Amino acid sequence: KSYFSEGGNLFPILNLLINDIFLYIYIVKRFKDIFAEIVSRILDPVWEIPLAILLAVAFAATEGLRWRFLGLLLFIDAVVPFIFFLTMLRHRQLVNWDMQRRGERIPIYAFALICHLAGLWLAHELGKAELVSVLSVFYLIGISFAIITMKWKISLHAGVNAGLFTLINLFYGWQYIWLYSLLLLVMWARVYQKHHSWGQVIVGALLGGGMVGIGLAVVL
């Protein structure tokens, strides 16, 4: 008896197969959605910028800088901009945590650069030349991203991660080169979530990592 004849079993089997395929596609997409969000949140500039500053501060601590001044520097350079970011988020001046609209990023950049300038002044007043040099590189990177963002939504996630991983490897003799595999994950996640194009994440990574590598090679 033909499966296509009345009472045949082909159509129910095909129906189950199609349902299973759609279920598989849904599960895979849901997994990718969750995974991309986890990557974006864990490897987030909100946490990594303070970490980069902390590394610079720890580097300066070898020069005998007192920890209370280091704490003040970290507060000015990282905590205050984060509070400003949360304030904008709370008052709905940002669409979401990711600052999806390009124009929303400009006030954040401007405020963070002002705070960073204050941090530079503090480090200069303390007479710590090497710390000033490292922070100056960070400041130039921030200015570069701010200027580009006025016209094009360059990826801060890619830039900060590339810069941080380059900073870590420069400070610790390239023992952690495997960190760049995480950079690839971040770049994929930002494109997958439609926050950026591949061009924006690639340029962000090259600019962030390149400026840290070249900048520190020049000033240190």
Buried (B, 14 or more C-beta within 10 A) or exposed (E): EEEEEEEEEEEEEEEEEEEEEEEEEEEEEEEBEEBBEEBBEEBBBBBBBBBBBBBBBEBBBEEEBEEEBBEBBBBBBBEBBBEBBEEBBEEEEBEEEBBBEEEBBEBBBEBBBEBBBBBBEBBBEBEBEBBBBBBBBBBEBBEBBBEBBEEEBBBBBBBBBBBBBBBBBBBEEEEEEEBBEBBEBBBBBBBBBEBBBEEBBBBBBEBBBBBBBEBBEEBE
